[in-house]
Amino acid sequence: MQAEHVDAPAHDASGVRPGLFAVTAMIFVMVLVSGATRLIESGLSITQWKPVAGVIPPLSDAEWRDEFSRYPQIPRFAQLNSDMTLEGFKTIFWW
């Protein structure tokens, strides 16, 4: 009796490639953003840690002024940015 040779089913990797590409792209973006944050020295400019609600930036001029009024209370302000303006704060806030 002769054994039949059955080919194993081919693995379809087409669904994996987009996922790997997406993860690679996200890592690349994170490295770029963190590098830019270090170069412009805008890190640690957050005045309050709000993991969920903090995703939404200030929406009005009054909210921006309120957020900026807390900025001089953190060490980063005294160390590097004591001459920071509201417009400058908005820039580092986005990074």
Secondary structure as GFF3:
##gff-version 3
##sequence-region A 1 95
A	DSSP	alpha_helix	16	39	.	.	.	ID=ss1
A	DSSP	three_ten_helix	53	55	.	.	.	ID=ss2
A	DSSP	alpha_helix	61	70	.	.	.	ID=ss3
A	DSSP	three_ten_helix	71	73	.	.	.	ID=ss4
A	DSSP	alpha_helix	75	80	.	.	.	ID=ss5
A	DSSP	alpha_helix	86	94	.	.	.	ID=ss6
###
